[in-house]
Every structure is written in structure tokens, then in C-alpha cells.
Amino acid sequence: MQRSAILAALLKTKIIAIIRLSNAAQVYPTANALLKGEVNAVEVTMGTPNAIEEIRKLAELPNILLGVGSVVNPKTVNEAAEAGAQYIVTPVSKKEVIEEAHRLGKPIFSGALTPKEVLQAYEWGADVVKLFPAETFGLSYFKAIRAPMPYIPMMPTGGVSIENAAEWLKNGAVCLGVGSALINKQLIEDKDFERITELAKNMRNEVDKIEDAI
């Protein structure tokens, strides 16, 4: 799939579930549970043990939009892409990481927080600027940054929930990076993956309802 097609699919689905776990064995069943709940965009962060190998396993799943997160150098871009990652997500913006992602034909969600960082990431070529951590200053901060730069596609990450997803999308978020609202570590520890699927369905239903109303 070409970079433009991957990006279009991500912007259409609106939800990117962020898997950051301390036990690699939990990654595959968690991702599978999310897919059953119709959340098919899954990001495995590099802070997860054996992240590259887990990405390699997940790449075999049908209909998954598979990304790698917490990327801070071009080497990781290469390793993850070779394993099957279709898009790159970073906590901060680095020009060389953006350039490497594009060289390999992968869209990149590049992390930024301040107005200067947001603009710089966009000017360096980020496909979407990831506002992170979004919960630190909240929706009012997101709106304040978008006001003078509405042309920059932005994805809030951190603090996004089923309850507040509507407000982020109504105020211009092109998609949502969702962590603990979907990746409930206690449920995962208890192997209650049916409940993870239920959370995913609830988030999908809420986002679809919002999209129909906008």
C-alpha cells in the first residue's frame, strides 16, 4: 500500500490504538481483541519488549493498519518497516526520522507540543502532527494552536477517551491516538480480552456517531 493510501485509511478510521505493554506475550491477543472490536489501526511502541518481533507477528493479521510508536531514530524506522510497520509515530519531531519514513514510503505522525514545534514538524514534512502529551494542557490548548494554523493536520495523543472523543474531533482533530482508554492493563493482565473488544466497539461506535453528525 502506498503512503497516501495508508494515510487515507488512517484518517478514515480515526482511531489509532497505542499498545505499550511490559509483557510482549500480551501484544498479539490485545491487538486481535482490538481488531474484533473494529479498531484496526494499532501502534506498537518501542517501549514494549521485543516490539519489532511483535510487529512482525501482527503484520500477518488481515485488515490491520500496523504502526510503530516511540520512534526517535532512522534505524528504528528501517527495522520496523522491514518487520511490516506501515506507518511511523514519534514522541518528538526529528527531520531525519521524517525523511527516512518518507524515503521508505511510510506516513509519519510526528510528535510536538509547542506552537513552534508543531509548525516545524509540519514544515519538515510530517503527514500529521501528533500533539503530545495532549492531556497536559487539554482541549483548550489544542484549539488555541489550531486557531492560527488550521491547515496543519493534528492528532491529539494522551488523555483521549470514549467520553471526550467527540470534542477532539469536533474541534478539528484529524484522528485520535488512544492509549489507556482501550489498552486497559488490568483487563489485559486478567486476560479479559472480550472486554477489550467491548471497549474497542464502544470507541468505534462513538467515533462513527460523531463522524455522521459532523
C-alpha positions in Angstrom: 0.0 0.0 0.0 1.3 3.4 -0.9 2.0 6.1 1.6 -1.0 8.2 0.5 -3.3 5.2 0.7 -2.1 4.2 4.2 -2.6 7.8 5.4 -6.1 8.0 3.9 -7.0 4.7 5.7 -5.8 6.0 9.0 -7.6 9.3 8.6 -10.8 7.4 7.7 -10.7 5.1 10.7 -9.9 8.0 13.1 -8.7 5.7 16.0 -5.1 4.6 16.5 -4.8 2.3 19.5 -1.5 2.6 21.2 -0.1 -0.6 22.6 2.5 0.0 25.3 2.9 -3.1 27.5 5.6 -4.6 29.7 4.8 -8.2 28.6 5.4 -9.0 24.9 3.2 -12.1 25.1 0.2 -9.8 25.7 0.6 -7.8 22.5 -0.8 -10.2 19.9 -4.0 -11.1 21.9 -4.6 -7.4 22.7 -4.2 -6.4 19.0 -6.5 -9.2 18.0 -9.1 -8.1 20.5 -9.0 -4.6 19.1 -9.5 -5.8 15.6 -12.5 -7.8 16.7 -13.9 -4.5 18.0 -13.3 -2.8 14.6 -10.4 -0.7 15.8 -8.0 -1.8 13.1 -5.2 0.8 13.4 -2.7 -0.4 16.0 0.5 1.2 17.0 3.1 -0.9 18.9 5.5 1.3 20.8 9.2 0.6 21.0 9.0 0.7 24.8 7.2 -2.7 24.6 9.7 -5.6 24.9 10.6 -7.3 21.6 8.5 -4.7 19.8 10.0 -5.4 16.4 9.3 -9.1 16.6 5.7 -8.4 17.8 5.2 -6.1 14.8 6.4 -8.9 12.6 3.8 -11.3 14.1 1.0 -8.7 13.9 1.8 -8.0 10.2 0.3 -11.4 9.4 -3.2 -10.3 10.7 -5.7 -9.4 7.9 -7.0 -5.9 7.7 -4.6 -4.4 10.3 -3.2 -1.0 9.9 0.0 -1.6 11.8 2.4 1.1 13.1 5.4 1.6 15.3 5.5 4.2 18.0 8.1 6.0 20.2 10.5 6.1 17.3 13.4 8.5 17.7 15.9 7.5 15.1 16.1 6.4 11.4 17.4 2.9 12.3 14.2 2.1 14.1 12.2 3.3 11.1 14.1 0.8 8.9 13.8 -2.1 11.3 10.1 -1.6 11.9 9.3 -1.1 8.2 11.2 -4.3 7.4 9.1 -6.1 10.0 5.8 -4.8 8.5 5.1 -1.5 10.1 3.0 0.6 7.7 3.4 4.0 9.5 5.7 5.7 12.0 4.7 7.6 15.1 7.2 9.6 17.2 7.1 11.4 20.5 9.2 14.3 19.2 10.0 15.6 15.8 13.3 15.0 14.1 13.9 15.9 10.5 16.0 12.8 9.7 13.3 10.5 11.0 10.6 12.2 8.9 12.8 12.0 5.9 13.6 8.3 6.4 9.9 7.4 6.8 9.1 9.1 3.6 12.1 7.5 1.8 10.5 4.2 2.7 7.1 5.3 1.6 5.6 5.4 5.1 3.4 8.2 6.5 4.6 9.7 9.8 2.8 11.1 12.8 5.4 13.4 14.3 5.3 14.5 17.9 5.2 18.1 19.0 3.8 20.2 21.8 4.6 23.9 21.4 3.4 26.0 18.5 6.9 26.3 17.2 7.4 22.5 17.3 4.0 21.9 15.6 4.9 24.3 12.7 8.4 22.9 12.5 7.2 19.3 12.2 4.8 20.3 9.5 7.4 22.2 7.6 9.7 19.2 7.8 7.0 17.2 6.1 5.1 15.4 8.8 2.0 13.9 7.4 0.2 14.5 10.7 1.5 16.4 13.7 0.9 14.4 16.9 0.1 16.8 19.8 1.7 15.1 22.7 1.1 14.9 25.6 -2.4 16.3 24.8 -3.7 15.9 28.3 -1.2 18.2 29.8 -2.9 21.4 28.6 -6.1 19.8 27.2 -8.6 20.7 24.5 -8.4 24.5 25.1 -4.7 24.3 24.2 -5.3 22.3 21.1 -7.9 24.8 20.0 -5.5 27.7 20.6 -2.8 26.1 18.5 -5.2 25.3 15.7 -6.6 28.8 15.5 -3.7 30.4 13.7 -2.6 27.1 11.9 -5.8 25.3 11.0 -4.2 23.9 7.8 -1.9 21.6 9.9 -3.4 18.2 10.4 -3.2 17.3 14.1 -3.8 14.2 16.2 -4.1 14.5 20.0 -2.5 11.7 21.9 -2.7 11.3 25.7 -5.9 11.7 27.7 -8.2 10.8 24.8 -11.2 8.7 25.9 -14.6 7.5 24.8 -16.2 10.3 26.7 -14.1 13.2 25.2 -13.5 11.8 21.7 -16.4 13.9 20.3 -14.9 17.2 21.5 -11.5 16.5 20.0 -13.0 15.6 16.6 -15.5 18.4 16.6 -12.6 20.8 17.1 -10.5 19.7 14.2 -8.6 16.6 15.2 -8.0 14.5 12.1 -7.7 11.3 14.2 -7.1 10.2 17.7 -4.2 8.5 19.4 -5.8 6.3 22.1 -3.9 4.6 24.9 -5.3 3.5 28.3 -9.0 4.1 27.3 -8.6 1.0 25.1 -5.4 -0.7 26.4 -6.7 -1.4 29.9 -3.7 -3.1 31.6 -5.8 -4.7 34.4 -8.1 -6.3 31.8 -5.1 -7.5 29.8 -3.5 -8.9 32.9 -6.7 -10.7 33.7 -6.8 -12.0 30.1 -10.2 -10.4 29.7 -9.8 -9.7 26.0 -13.6 -9.8 25.4 -13.8 -6.7 27.5 -11.0 -5.1 25.4 -13.1 -5.9 22.3 -16.1 -4.3 24.0 -14.1 -1.1 24.8 -13.0 -1.0 21.1 -16.6 -1.4 19.9 -17.7 1.4 22.2 -15.0 3.7 20.9 -15.8 2.8 17.3 -19.5 3.4 17.8 -18.8 6.8 19.4 -16.5 7.9 16.7 -18.8 6.7 13.9 -21.6 8.6 15.5 -19.6 11.7 15.7 -18.5 11.4 12.1 -22.1 11.0 10.9 -23.0 14.2 12.8 -20.1 16.4 11.6 
